[in-house]
Amino acid sequence: MYVATGTKYMTNHYSILKPGVLLKTLALVSNKLFTNAEINLDKFKVTTVAQGKDDSVTIEMRVFVDGECSMAEFSRKEGSIFEYQTALEKIKQQLDDLEADSTPDLEF
């Protein structure tokens, strides 16, 4: 698993999934966690509104290819930074769990 240590740690997620599969997965995870997700196939992005404890936050997720892996870039469009961080942690945890289940155990 790739572990980012630079300034994009909170806003990027590197994935073993192909870009199209990652985009669909982001839409499904967003819809599961927040019950609303809008997907834009032309721009390879998903937009969702996460309802937090005190406020809602609009999150945009774009999919890119970075070398040999796919990358999801997250950005906050509206709402509290605290609610954004909480929602982002939930999304990333779901992605990590799904990717762990789809990665075969490798023996060296």
Rosetta blueprint (number, residue, H / E / L):
1 M L
2 Y L
3 V L
4 A L
5 T L
6 G L
7 T L
8 K L
9 Y L
10 M L
11 T L
12 N E
13 H E
14 Y E
15 S E
16 I L
17 L L
18 K L
19 P H
20 G H
21 V H
22 L H
23 L H
24 K H
25 T H
26 L H
27 A H
28 L H
29 V H
30 S H
31 N H
32 K H
33 L H
34 F H
35 T L
36 N L
37 A L
38 E E
39 I E
40 N E
41 L L
42 D L
43 K L
44 F L
45 K E
46 V E
47 T E
48 T E
49 V E
50 A E
51 Q E
52 G L
53 K L
54 D L
55 D L
56 S E
57 V E
58 T E
59 I E
60 E E
61 M E
62 R E
63 V E
64 F E
65 V E
66 D E
67 G L
68 E L
69 C E
70 S E
71 M E
72 A E
73 E E
74 F E
75 S E
76 R E
77 K E
78 E E
79 G L
80 S L
81 I H
82 F H
83 E H
84 Y H
85 Q H
86 T H
87 A H
88 L H
89 E H
90 K H
91 I H
92 K H
93 Q H
94 Q H
95 L H
96 D H
97 D H
98 L H
99 E H
100 A H
101 D H
102 S H
103 T L
104 P L
105 D L
106 L L
107 E L
108 F L
